[in-house]
C-alpha cells in the first residue's frame, strides 16, 4: 500500500484576464456608428501554475514558500477541490481540513455555532462526533461571547481563529494551512504553531504556507519553494530557506 498522501503531477492552472476598454467619449461612439466599426474586447491568459509536480508522504509536515503571486494559494485551492486544474492532476489520500483565507468554508449569515456544525457535517461527521469536539473548538478559538452571532459580523482575527480551530480539531488526515499567522496576535500565532505541531505528531500530513520563515523552520522538515507557478526547489527546509533568502535579498 502506498504511503503517499499527496501526489501532484504536471499540474497547471490558467486564468483568463480581461482587459478594461479605454474610456470613450460620446463623440467616439457617434463616429463609430457612422463608420460601422466595432470594438473587440481584448483578453489574455496567465498561468498561475505550470508543470507543477511533487509528492508528500503520510505524516510529513511540508512548508511552502515563495513570493506573492507565485501560485502557492492556487495550489492549495486545487488540493482542497475549491477550483479545478486546467491540466495535470492531484491525488489526495485522506480527509482534508483546510484554512485558506478569511471566510473560506463559512456561511456569513450563520452563527459561529451553526458554522461549526455545518463544517463538521460537510466533512461527513455525525452530530455526536461534533458535540465531542465542540467545546474544545470554541475554547481554542476564544469566541465564546460571539458564538451565537452571525460570522459576517466577526473581525478577520475572529474568523481566522474559528476557521483554524475547526480545520485542526476535526482530525483530518491532511491539514492545509495558508498564512494563518498573518492575522491575529502573537499569543494566538503560538497556539496555532503548537496545534499544527500536535497534528503532525499524531502522524497526520500538513502543508503550511507562510512568509514566516521561523515558523516554517520550527514546523517543517522539508519545504517547497514555488516560483512563477513551478517548483524551484523541494529539499530540507534549512537549505531551501537559505537559498530563498539569498535570492530575495540579491535578485539577479
C-alpha positions as CSV (number, residue, x, y, z in Angstrom):
1,X,0.0,0.0,0.0
2,X,1.4,3.4,-1.0
3,X,2.4,5.8,1.8
4,X,1.9,8.9,-0.5
5,X,-0.7,11.3,0.9
6,X,-0.5,13.9,-1.8
7,X,0.7,13.4,-5.4
8,X,0.8,16.3,-7.8
9,X,1.6,15.6,-11.5
10,X,2.2,18.2,-14.2
11,X,-0.4,20.5,-12.5
12,X,-1.4,23.6,-14.3
13,X,-4.0,26.4,-13.7
14,X,-4.8,29.0,-16.3
15,X,-6.8,32.1,-15.7
16,X,-8.4,34.5,-18.2
17,X,-7.6,38.1,-17.6
18,X,-9.9,40.6,-19.3
19,X,-8.5,44.0,-20.2
20,X,-10.6,47.0,-19.5
21,X,-11.6,49.0,-22.5
22,X,-10.3,52.6,-22.5
23,X,-12.8,55.4,-21.7
24,X,-14.7,56.5,-24.7
25,X,-16.4,60.0,-25.1
26,X,-19.9,60.4,-26.7
27,X,-18.3,61.7,-29.9
28,X,-16.3,58.5,-30.3
29,X,-19.4,56.4,-30.1
30,X,-21.1,58.6,-32.7
31,X,-18.1,58.3,-35.1
32,X,-18.1,54.5,-34.5
33,X,-21.8,54.3,-35.6
34,X,-21.1,56.2,-38.8
35,X,-18.0,54.1,-39.6
36,X,-19.9,50.8,-38.9
37,X,-16.9,49.8,-36.9
38,X,-16.9,47.7,-33.8
39,X,-14.6,47.3,-30.8
40,X,-13.4,43.8,-29.9
41,X,-12.6,43.1,-26.3
42,X,-9.0,42.1,-25.8
43,X,-8.2,39.3,-23.4
44,X,-5.2,37.4,-22.2
45,X,-4.3,34.3,-20.2
46,X,-2.0,33.8,-17.2
47,X,-0.7,30.5,-15.9
48,X,-0.8,30.6,-12.1
49,X,0.7,27.1,-12.0
50,X,2.5,25.3,-14.8
51,X,4.0,21.8,-14.9
52,X,4.0,21.5,-11.1
53,X,4.9,18.1,-9.7
54,X,5.8,16.8,-6.2
55,X,4.8,14.1,-3.7
56,X,4.2,14.4,0.1
57,X,4.3,11.2,2.2
58,X,1.8,10.5,5.0
59,X,2.8,12.2,8.2
60,X,5.2,14.7,6.6
61,X,5.0,18.4,7.5
62,X,5.9,20.4,4.4
63,X,6.3,24.1,4.2
64,X,5.5,26.1,1.0
65,X,7.3,29.4,0.4
66,X,7.6,31.9,-2.4
67,X,6.9,35.4,-3.4
68,X,3.4,36.9,-3.6
69,X,1.7,35.7,-6.8
70,X,4.0,32.6,-7.1
71,X,1.0,30.3,-7.1
72,X,1.0,29.0,-3.6
73,X,-2.6,29.7,-2.7
74,X,-3.8,28.5,-6.1
75,X,-2.1,25.2,-5.3
76,X,-3.9,24.7,-2.0
77,X,-7.3,25.7,-3.6
78,X,-6.8,22.9,-6.1
79,X,-5.8,20.4,-3.4
80,X,-8.9,21.5,-1.4
81,X,-11.1,21.0,-4.5
82,X,-12.2,24.6,-4.4
83,X,-11.1,25.0,-8.0
84,X,-10.3,22.6,-10.8
85,X,-6.8,22.4,-12.5
86,X,-6.6,23.3,-16.2
87,X,-4.2,20.4,-16.8
88,X,-2.5,17.7,-14.8
89,X,-3.9,16.2,-11.7
90,X,-3.6,15.9,-7.9
91,X,-4.3,12.7,-6.0
92,X,-5.2,13.1,-2.3
93,X,-5.4,10.1,0.1
94,X,-7.3,11.0,3.2
95,X,-9.8,13.5,4.6
96,X,-8.8,17.2,4.2
97,X,-9.1,20.0,6.6
98,X,-8.2,23.4,5.2
99,X,-7.8,27.0,6.2
100,X,-7.0,29.0,3.0
101,X,-8.3,32.6,3.6
102,X,-10.6,34.6,5.8
103,X,-14.2,33.4,5.3
104,X,-13.5,30.2,3.3
105,X,-15.9,27.5,4.3
106,X,-18.2,29.6,6.4
107,X,-21.7,30.8,5.6
108,X,-21.8,34.5,6.5
109,X,-25.4,34.5,7.6
110,X,-25.0,31.6,10.0
111,X,-23.6,31.9,13.6
112,X,-20.3,30.6,14.8
113,X,-22.1,27.7,16.4
114,X,-24.0,26.8,13.2
115,X,-20.9,27.0,11.1
116,X,-19.1,24.6,13.3
117,X,-21.8,22.0,12.9
118,X,-22.1,22.8,9.2
119,X,-18.4,22.3,8.6
120,X,-18.4,19.1,10.6
121,X,-21.4,17.7,8.6
122,X,-19.6,18.6,5.3
123,X,-16.7,16.5,6.5
124,X,-19.0,13.6,7.0
125,X,-19.1,13.8,10.8
126,X,-22.1,12.8,12.9
127,X,-23.6,15.2,15.4
128,X,-22.3,13.2,18.3
129,X,-18.8,13.4,16.9
130,X,-19.1,17.2,16.5
131,X,-20.6,17.5,20.0
132,X,-17.5,15.9,21.5
133,X,-15.2,18.4,19.8
134,X,-17.4,21.5,20.2
135,X,-16.2,22.9,23.5
136,X,-12.5,22.3,22.5
137,X,-13.1,24.2,19.2
138,X,-14.8,27.1,20.8
139,X,-12.2,27.3,23.7
140,X,-9.3,27.3,21.3
141,X,-10.8,30.0,19.1
142,X,-11.7,32.2,22.1
143,X,-15.1,33.3,20.6
144,X,-17.4,32.2,23.5
145,X,-19.1,35.6,23.7
146,X,-19.8,35.7,19.9
147,X,-20.7,32.0,19.4
148,X,-24.4,32.9,18.5
149,X,-23.5,35.9,16.4
150,X,-23.6,35.6,12.6
151,X,-20.0,35.3,11.4
152,X,-20.5,38.1,8.9
153,X,-20.0,40.4,11.9
154,X,-16.8,38.8,13.0
155,X,-13.4,40.6,12.7
156,X,-10.8,39.0,10.4
157,X,-9.0,37.8,13.5
158,X,-12.1,36.1,14.9
159,X,-12.7,34.5,11.5
160,X,-9.2,33.1,11.4
161,X,-9.3,31.8,15.0
162,X,-12.6,29.9,14.4
163,X,-11.6,28.7,10.9
164,X,-8.2,27.3,12.1
165,X,-9.8,25.7,15.2
166,X,-12.5,24.0,13.1
167,X,-9.9,22.8,10.5
168,X,-7.5,21.5,13.1
169,X,-9.8,19.9,15.6
170,X,-11.9,17.7,13.3
171,X,-8.9,15.4,12.9
172,X,-8.3,15.5,9.2
173,X,-5.6,13.1,7.8
174,X,-4.3,16.1,5.8
175,X,-4.3,19.7,7.1
176,X,-3.8,22.6,4.6
177,X,-3.0,26.0,6.1
178,X,-2.4,29.2,4.2
179,X,-0.9,32.2,6.0
180,X,-2.8,31.7,9.3
181,X,0.0,33.5,11.1
182,X,-0.6,36.7,9.0
183,X,-3.7,37.5,11.1
184,X,-4.0,37.5,14.9
185,X,-1.8,38.4,17.9
186,X,1.4,36.7,18.9
187,X,-0.3,34.6,21.5
188,X,-2.7,33.1,19.0
189,X,0.1,32.5,16.5
190,X,2.0,30.5,19.1
191,X,-1.2,28.5,19.7
192,X,-1.6,27.8,16.0
193,X,2.0,26.6,15.7
194,X,1.6,24.4,18.8
195,X,-1.6,22.9,17.4
196,X,0.0,22.2,14.0
197,X,2.9,20.5,15.8
198,X,0.4,18.4,17.7
199,X,-1.4,17.4,14.5
200,X,2.0,16.4,13.0
201,X,3.0,14.3,16.0
202,X,-0.3,12.4,15.6
203,X,1.0,11.2,12.2
204,X,-1.1,13.5,10.1
205,X,0.1,15.3,7.0
206,X,0.4,19.1,7.0
207,X,1.1,21.6,4.1
208,X,1.8,25.0,5.6
209,X,2.1,28.2,3.5
210,X,3.8,31.1,5.3
211,X,6.1,34.1,4.9
212,X,7.2,33.5,8.5
213,X,10.5,31.6,7.9
214,X,11.0,31.0,11.6
215,X,7.6,29.2,11.8
216,X,8.5,27.2,8.7
217,X,11.8,26.1,10.2
218,X,10.1,25.2,13.5
219,X,7.4,23.0,12.0
220,X,8.7,21.7,8.6
221,X,11.4,19.2,7.9
222,X,11.0,19.7,4.1
223,X,9.9,22.8,2.2
224,X,8.8,23.5,-1.4
225,X,9.8,26.8,-3.0
226,X,7.4,27.8,-5.7
227,X,8.4,30.5,-8.2
228,X,6.3,31.6,-11.2
229,X,3.9,28.6,-10.7
230,X,6.7,26.0,-10.7
231,X,8.6,24.0,-8.1
232,X,12.0,25.7,-7.9
233,X,13.3,23.6,-5.0
234,X,12.0,20.8,-2.8
235,X,14.5,19.8,-0.1
236,X,15.3,20.0,3.6
237,X,13.8,23.3,5.0
238,X,17.1,24.9,6.2
239,X,18.7,24.7,2.7
240,X,15.6,25.8,0.8
241,X,15.1,28.8,3.1
242,X,18.7,29.8,2.9
243,X,18.6,29.8,-0.9
244,X,15.3,31.6,-1.0
245,X,16.5,34.4,1.3
246,X,19.7,34.8,-0.7
247,X,17.6,35.1,-3.9
248,X,15.2,37.5,-2.3
249,X,18.0,39.8,-0.9
250,X,20.2,39.5,-4.0
251,X,17.9,39.1,-7.0
252,X,19.6,38.7,-10.4
